[in-house]
Amino acid sequence: MISLPLATFLAGVGVGLTVAAPIGPMGLLCIQRTLALGLAAGLVVGLAAATVHAAYGVLAVVGLSATVTMVTDASAQILSLLSGMMLFWFAGRVLRRQVLVNPAPGEKSGELLRSYRDALTFGVSNPLTGVLFFAAFPALATSASFSEAPALVGGVFAGSIGWFLVLSSTVNALRNRLSPRALDITNKASGLVLAALGMLMITSGFRPFLP
């Protein structure tokens, strides 16, 4: 029989997987960074996403999910515009730069730090992250006691980072099979997809102001 903390941890893992698995802007960013820089960069994006999901988990456990949802709903258009512009910025950087097949250690470290910063900023500003999370989490948050909170939040983090580990590992296996030319083309294509998603989010943000 599974003990209560372990059952709570596994429930959190399920929430983390549910929120992380849909391939959206964060998943595409993970794919692009893995193609451009390798497995470590994809994992760094996943770490940033899991950090945001765990933070939302803490807010939900302490009873602030309704407040966060209300603030997100009230500022959804602004957040959509901000997220869309950030995706355009990411896409522009992707389209300007060449894939780093064998980057120097110092150069790679800098790119990894930037990848984490960019992904963390986007995860916080993207309204879809909060919507998906609080749609999956409320029942668990209300049924878990405060003593079970660390197991629940830890499970969310583990489920989220576990998904991005699978995603980045799969993409990295594909990366190792591609020639530098094919890798550059694939990376540029992912940049165009990010730009298209940015356009959709900006359009969504402007929609309430259109006649």
C-alpha positions in Angstrom: 0.0 0.0 0.0 1.3 3.5 -1.0 1.9 5.8 2.0 0.2 9.1 2.0 3.2 11.4 1.3 4.2 9.1 -1.6 0.6 9.1 -3.0 0.6 12.9 -2.7 4.0 13.1 -4.5 2.7 10.9 -7.3 -0.4 13.0 -7.6 1.8 16.1 -8.0 3.9 14.2 -10.6 0.6 13.7 -12.6 -0.2 17.4 -12.4 3.4 18.3 -13.5 3.1 16.0 -16.5 -0.4 17.3 -17.4 0.8 20.9 -17.5 4.2 20.3 -19.2 3.3 17.7 -21.8 1.1 19.8 -24.2 3.5 21.2 -26.9 3.1 24.9 -26.6 5.5 27.8 -26.7 7.7 26.5 -23.8 7.9 23.0 -25.5 8.9 24.6 -28.8 11.5 26.8 -27.0 12.9 23.6 -25.4 13.0 21.9 -28.9 14.7 25.0 -30.5 17.4 25.3 -27.7 18.1 21.6 -27.9 18.6 21.8 -31.7 20.8 24.9 -31.4 22.9 24.0 -28.4 22.3 20.4 -27.4 20.8 18.4 -24.5 21.9 20.7 -21.7 20.2 23.8 -23.2 16.9 21.8 -23.5 17.2 20.7 -19.9 17.8 24.3 -18.8 14.6 25.3 -20.4 12.8 22.4 -18.7 14.3 23.5 -15.4 13.0 27.0 -15.8 9.5 25.6 -16.7 9.5 23.3 -13.7 10.6 26.2 -11.5 7.6 28.2 -12.6 5.2 25.2 -12.1 6.6 24.6 -8.6 6.1 28.3 -7.8 2.5 28.1 -8.9 2.1 24.9 -6.8 3.3 26.8 -3.7 0.8 29.6 -4.4 -2.0 27.1 -4.8 -1.1 25.2 -1.6 -1.2 28.3 0.5 -4.6 29.3 -1.0 -3.6 32.0 -3.4 -4.7 30.2 -6.6 -7.9 32.3 -6.8 -6.0 35.5 -6.4 -3.5 34.6 -9.0 -6.2 33.5 -11.4 -8.1 36.8 -10.9 -5.0 38.8 -11.6 -4.1 36.7 -14.6 -7.7 37.1 -16.0 -7.6 40.8 -15.4 -4.3 41.3 -17.2 -4.6 38.5 -19.8 -4.5 40.9 -22.8 -1.3 42.6 -21.4 0.3 39.3 -20.6 -0.5 38.0 -24.1 1.0 41.0 -25.7 4.1 40.8 -23.6 4.5 37.0 -24.2 4.0 37.5 -27.9 6.6 40.2 -28.1 9.0 38.0 -26.2 8.4 35.1 -28.6 9.2 37.5 -31.5 12.4 38.5 -29.8 13.3 34.8 -29.2 12.5 34.1 -32.9 14.6 37.0 -34.1 17.6 35.8 -32.1 17.1 32.3 -33.5 17.0 33.5 -37.1 20.1 35.7 -36.8 22.3 33.1 -35.1 24.0 29.9 -36.5 23.7 26.6 -34.7 26.6 26.0 -32.3 27.6 22.4 -33.1 30.7 22.5 -30.9 30.6 25.7 -28.8 33.5 26.7 -26.6 32.9 26.1 -22.9 32.6 29.8 -22.0 30.2 30.5 -24.9 28.0 27.5 -24.0 27.8 28.5 -20.3 26.7 32.0 -21.3 24.0 30.5 -23.7 22.8 28.2 -20.9 22.4 31.1 -18.5 20.5 33.1 -21.1 18.3 30.1 -22.0 17.3 29.7 -18.3 16.7 33.5 -17.9 14.6 33.7 -21.1 12.5 30.6 -20.4 11.9 31.6 -16.8 10.8 35.1 -17.9 8.5 33.7 -20.5 7.0 31.1 -18.2 6.1 33.7 -15.6 4.6 36.1 -18.2 2.7 33.5 -20.3 -0.9 33.5 -19.1 -1.4 30.0 -20.6 0.9 28.6 -18.0 -1.3 29.7 -15.1 -4.5 28.8 -16.9 -3.3 25.2 -17.5 -1.8 24.8 -14.1 -4.8 26.0 -12.0 -7.2 24.0 -14.2 -5.4 20.8 -13.1 -4.4 21.7 -9.6 -7.3 22.9 -7.4 -8.7 19.5 -6.3 -5.2 18.4 -5.1 -4.5 21.7 -3.4 -7.7 21.6 -1.4 -7.4 18.0 -0.4 -3.8 18.1 0.7 -2.8 19.1 4.2 -0.1 21.7 4.8 2.3 18.9 5.9 1.9 17.2 2.5 2.7 20.4 0.6 6.4 19.7 0.1 5.6 16.3 -1.4 2.9 17.8 -3.6 5.0 20.7 -4.9 8.0 18.4 -5.3 5.9 16.0 -7.3 4.8 18.8 -9.6 8.5 19.8 -10.1 9.5 16.2 -10.8 6.7 15.6 -13.3 7.4 18.8 -15.2 11.2 18.3 -15.4 10.7 14.7 -16.2 8.7 15.5 -19.3 11.3 18.0 -20.5 14.0 15.5 -19.9 12.2 13.1 -22.3 11.5 15.8 -24.8 15.0 17.2 -24.9 16.6 13.8 -25.0 14.4 12.8 -27.9 15.2 15.9 -29.8 19.0 15.6 -29.0 19.0 12.1 -30.4 17.6 13.5 -33.7 20.1 16.4 -33.5 23.0 13.9 -33.5 21.7 12.4 -36.8 21.4 15.7 -38.7 24.2 17.3 -40.7 25.1 20.9 -39.7 23.2 22.2 -42.7 20.1 20.3 -41.9 20.4 21.2 -38.3 20.6 24.9 -39.2 17.5 24.6 -41.4 15.5 22.8 -38.7 16.5 25.4 -36.1 15.4 28.2 -38.4 12.1 26.5 -39.0 11.5 26.3 -35.3 12.3 30.0 -35.1 9.6 30.7 -37.7 7.1 28.6 -35.7 8.0 30.7 -32.5 7.4 33.9 -34.5 4.0 32.5 -35.7 3.0 31.7 -32.1 4.1 35.2 -31.1 1.8 36.7 -33.8 -1.1 34.6 -32.5 -0.5 35.8 -28.9 -0.2 39.5 -30.0 -3.4 39.2 -32.1 -5.1 37.7 -29.1 -3.9 40.5 -26.9 -5.2 43.2 -29.3 -8.6 41.5 -30.0 -10.5 43.2 -27.2 -9.5 46.6 -28.5 -10.4 45.9 -32.1 -13.8 47.1 -33.5 
